[in-house]
Amino acid sequence: MKPELLSPAGSLETLKTALHFGADAVYVGGPFLQLRAAGAAFSEAELKEGVRLAHAGGKKLYVTVNCFAKNDEVKKAGDYAKTLYDMGVDAVIVSDLGLIAEIRRACPDLPVHVSTQANALNYGTLNVYAAMGCSRVVLGREMTLTEIEDLKGKIDPSLELEVFVHGAMCMAYSGRCLLSSYLNNRSGNRGECTQPCRWEYYLVEKKRENTLIPIVEQDGATAILSSADLNCLPFLDRLEKAGIASFKIEGRMKSPFYVATVVNAYRRVLDGTATVEEGQVELLTASHRPYTSGFYFGECKTDPFNDGRYRQTTRFTGVVLEQTGEDEYLVEMRNAFSVGDTLEIVSPSSFGQSFVVSSIVGASGEAKTVADLVQERVTVGCRAALSPGDILRKRL
């Protein structure tokens, strides 16, 4: 059976995008103990709608409950689990050992996936979680491929394994970090990380207080704490052979454009409708830091010129809403484009297509030469076949 492709979603719009582009499952944060900023939290009403949308397409929805809990939150977690189960949520993702025990006690029929924050790195730990009734473990990102392959035959056969295959990596061990708490009094372990590891730092010599000395790594890299982005597209086949059941993409704070691009690339490579090389080119189009294979092959090696800055080769220009006539489509604009521009199509039904914008008509029926009002809905002349949910982008 082909591994599950698991996408993040920080909003219902992004959830719909992930499903449209072929994710088998989506993970989201709810209103309680989710390890991201409040902006990525679904309300209970949004969770219900997310479950409905996922199940309507034969897909699954998982909810993160992966903060490390305080005393007054343990009992609440059990009650919350019952609420999620009644909604139809397919699993919860949990890191705190006490919460796992409480959720299993309070709602034994709700599957529990152990978060990567739990630092599961060996078969002994995995078997303890299996004995607790957990159905899946997200392996610690520090594990090498050889170590993962060595798990075969040593763990409970009913236990599924999940790994991260794409997205931002934390500079701390399995994401456990106190830097944000120390500098900003906002804990990364409570979903409030201010990402100080991404900042650019300087040294100050005691007797030269007004002189800022750049911290320079080898070959000119200066962002010494800033990690690169994980990219496992070239060796998905080896991860599958190692027994991985779910390939997880990081990014609940990411845009629909990012999710569409990354899910589309991984879906196509997994399905054999695109080569790894084509997928790699596609992954350059959305905003990303320099790519790395993480710790899968031992030491985490990155581009020696990693400056920690984002880069991309295209810009998100619009979302297709519906077809309004022959060669005409209603598009919600995200970044400006003009008549005569060549726009590329990101679609689950086509690959590598583009078209020249032949016309733009505003909401009042007026002809326009440029769409430049944020989220303006315009009718675009296009001779290519588009579908609702498709993404349009423009080369930089």
SVG drawing of the C-alpha trace seen along z (x, -y; Angstrom):
<svg xmlns="http://www.w3.org/2000/svg" viewBox="-21 -53 59 62">
<polyline fill="none" stroke="black" stroke-width="0.4" points="0.0,0.0 1.3,-3.4 2.3,-5.7 -0.1,-8.4 0.7,-11.9 -0.1,-14.1 -0.5,-17.9 -0.6,-20.8 -3.5,-23.3 -3.8,-26.4 -7.2,-27.4 -10.2,-26.0 -8.9,-27.5 -5.6,-25.7 -7.3,-22.5 -9.5,-22.7 -6.3,-23.4 -4.5,-20.4 -7.4,-18.0 -7.7,-19.5 -4.0,-18.8 -4.1,-15.2 -3.3,-15.0 -4.5,-11.7 -4.9,-13.4 -4.6,-16.8 -3.5,-17.8 -4.7,-20.9 -4.7,-22.6 -7.8,-23.0 -8.7,-25.5 -6.8,-23.6 -3.1,-22.7 -2.0,-23.0 1.6,-23.8 1.3,-26.8 0.2,-30.5 -3.5,-31.2 -3.7,-32.2 -3.4,-28.6 -6.1,-27.3 -9.4,-26.0 -12.5,-26.7 -14.8,-23.8 -17.1,-24.8 -14.2,-24.9 -13.0,-21.5 -16.5,-20.1 -16.4,-21.5 -12.9,-20.3 -13.9,-16.7 -16.9,-17.0 -14.8,-18.1 -12.1,-15.5 -14.5,-12.6 -16.5,-13.7 -13.4,-13.0 -12.5,-9.8 -9.6,-11.6 -8.7,-11.9 -8.3,-14.7 -5.9,-14.7 -5.8,-17.3 -2.7,-18.3 -2.8,-18.3 0.9,-18.5 1.8,-21.1 3.4,-20.0 0.5,-20.3 0.3,-22.0 -1.5,-20.4 -4.9,-22.1 -4.9,-20.9 -4.6,-17.2 -8.3,-16.5 -9.4,-19.0 -7.5,-17.0 -9.7,-14.0 -12.9,-16.0 -11.4,-17.6 -10.6,-14.2 -14.3,-13.1 -15.4,-16.3 -13.0,-15.6 -14.1,-11.9 -17.8,-12.9 -16.9,-15.3 -15.4,-12.3 -11.7,-13.4 -9.6,-10.5 -6.7,-10.8 -5.0,-13.2 -1.3,-14.0 0.1,-14.1 3.5,-14.6 2.9,-14.8 3.1,-11.3 0.4,-12.3 -1.9,-13.5 -1.5,-10.3 -2.5,-8.3 -5.5,-10.6 -6.8,-10.6 -6.5,-6.8 -8.4,-6.5 -11.1,-9.1 -11.6,-8.2 -10.1,-4.8 -11.6,-4.6 -9.9,-7.8 -6.6,-6.9 -3.5,-8.6 -0.5,-9.5 2.7,-10.3 4.2,-13.7 7.8,-14.1 8.1,-16.3 8.2,-13.1 11.7,-12.3 10.9,-8.7 14.3,-7.4 14.4,-3.7 12.4,-0.5 12.1,-0.3 10.4,-3.7 8.1,-2.8 7.0,0.4 6.2,-1.4 3.9,-3.7 2.4,-0.7 1.7,0.9 -0.1,-2.3 -2.5,-1.9 -1.0,-4.5 -1.5,-3.6 1.2,-5.7 4.5,-7.4 6.0,-10.4 9.7,-9.5 12.2,-12.1 13.8,-14.1 17.3,-13.1 16.9,-9.5 19.0,-8.4 17.6,-6.2 19.8,-3.4 18.4,-3.7 14.8,-3.7 15.5,-0.6 16.9,1.1 13.5,0.9 12.1,3.6 11.2,6.7 11.8,5.0 8.5,3.1 4.9,4.0 3.7,4.8 0.4,2.8 2.3,-0.4 2.5,-2.8 5.5,-5.0 5.4,-8.6 8.2,-10.9 8.6,-14.5 9.6,-14.7 9.4,-18.4 9.5,-21.9 11.1,-23.9 13.4,-22.3 14.0,-23.5 17.6,-24.0 16.8,-22.4 16.5,-18.7 13.2,-17.5 11.9,-21.0 12.4,-21.3 13.8,-24.8 14.0,-27.5 15.5,-30.2 12.3,-32.0 11.3,-31.7 14.6,-33.2 14.7,-36.1 11.0,-36.9 9.2,-35.1 7.2,-33.2 7.6,-29.4 8.1,-27.4 6.9,-24.4 3.6,-26.1 3.1,-27.2 4.4,-30.7 7.8,-30.5 9.1,-33.9 11.8,-32.0 14.9,-33.8 17.0,-31.1 16.1,-32.8 17.5,-36.2 20.9,-37.5 23.4,-37.8 26.6,-39.8 29.3,-39.6 30.2,-42.6 33.7,-42.8 33.7,-44.1 36.0,-47.1 34.5,-47.9 30.8,-48.2 30.0,-50.2 31.5,-47.7 29.2,-44.9 31.2,-41.9 29.3,-39.6 29.3,-35.9 30.6,-34.2 30.4,-30.5 32.3,-28.7 32.2,-30.4 30.3,-33.4 27.1,-32.1 26.1,-34.3 22.8,-33.0 24.5,-30.4 21.3,-29.2 19.0,-29.3 18.2,-25.8 17.5,-24.9 14.3,-23.3 13.9,-19.6 13.4,-18.0 13.1,-14.2 11.7,-14.0 14.8,-12.2 14.6,-9.3 10.9,-8.7 11.3,-5.2 13.8,-4.3 11.7,-5.7 8.8,-3.6 10.9,-0.5 11.9,-1.2 8.3,-0.8 7.1,-4.4 3.3,-4.6 2.9,-8.4 4.9,-11.2 4.4,-14.4 4.8,-17.9 5.5,-20.7 3.8,-24.1 0.6,-24.8 1.5,-28.5 2.1,-28.3 0.0,-29.8 -2.4,-27.9 0.1,-28.6 2.9,-26.9 0.7,-23.9 -0.6,-23.5 2.9,-23.6 4.5,-21.1 1.6,-18.7 1.3,-18.7 5.0,-17.9 5.0,-15.1 1.7,-13.7 3.0,-13.5 6.3,-11.9 4.5,-9.4 2.0,-8.6 4.7,-8.4 3.2,-11.3 6.3,-13.4 10.0,-12.6 12.0,-13.5 13.8,-16.1 10.5,-17.7 9.3,-17.6 12.5,-19.3 12.0,-22.1 8.4,-22.5 9.6,-22.8 11.7,-25.8 8.7,-27.8 7.3,-28.3 9.0,-30.3 11.7,-28.1 15.0,-28.3 17.9,-26.3 17.1,-22.6 18.7,-19.8 18.1,-16.0 18.1,-16.6 19.7,-13.9 18.5,-11.0 22.1,-10.4 23.9,-11.4 25.2,-14.9 22.7,-17.6 24.5,-19.2 23.2,-22.3 24.2,-24.8 27.4,-26.4 26.0,-29.7 22.9,-29.4 22.0,-32.9 18.7,-31.8 16.8,-33.8 13.7,-32.6 13.8,-32.3 11.3,-31.3 11.1,-31.4 7.4,-32.3 4.8,-34.5 1.2,-33.5 -1.1,-35.5 -4.6,-34.0 -7.0,-31.1 -9.5,-29.8 -13.0,-30.0 -15.2,-28.9 -15.6,-28.8 -17.9,-31.6 -17.9,-31.1 -16.0,-29.7 -12.3,-30.4 -13.3,-32.6 -12.7,-32.0 -13.5,-33.8 -10.2,-34.3 -9.5,-35.8 -6.3,-37.8 -3.5,-37.5 -0.7,-39.4 -1.0,-41.8 -1.0,-40.5 -1.7,-42.1 -3.2,-41.4 -0.4,-39.8 1.3,-38.1 2.2,-34.5 0.7,-32.7 1.6,-29.1 -1.1,-26.7 -0.7,-24.6 -3.3,-21.9 -3.8,-18.2 -5.2,-17.5 -2.4,-19.0 1.4,-19.6 3.7,-22.2 1.0,-24.2 0.8,-28.0 -1.3,-30.5 -1.2,-34.1 -3.8,-36.3 -6.0,-37.5 -8.3,-39.7 -9.3,-40.9 -12.8,-42.0 -13.7,-43.6 -16.6,-42.8 -18.7,-45.6 -18.0,-44.4 -15.3,-46.9 -12.3,-45.9 -9.1,-46.2 -5.4,-46.0 -4.2,-44.9 -5.7,-43.2 -4.1,-45.0 -6.6,-45.2 -5.9,-42.7 -8.3,-39.7 -10.2,-41.4 -12.4,-38.9 -11.9,-39.3 -12.8,-37.3 -9.7,-36.2 -9.5,-35.2 -7.7,-31.8 -7.7,-29.2 -6.3,-26.5 -8.6,-24.2 -8.8,-25.3 -10.7,-23.8 -12.0,-25.5 -9.2,-25.4 -6.3,-25.6 -3.6,-28.0 -2.1,-30.6 1.5,-31.9 3.9,-34.1 7.6,-33.7 9.8,-36.2"/>
</svg>
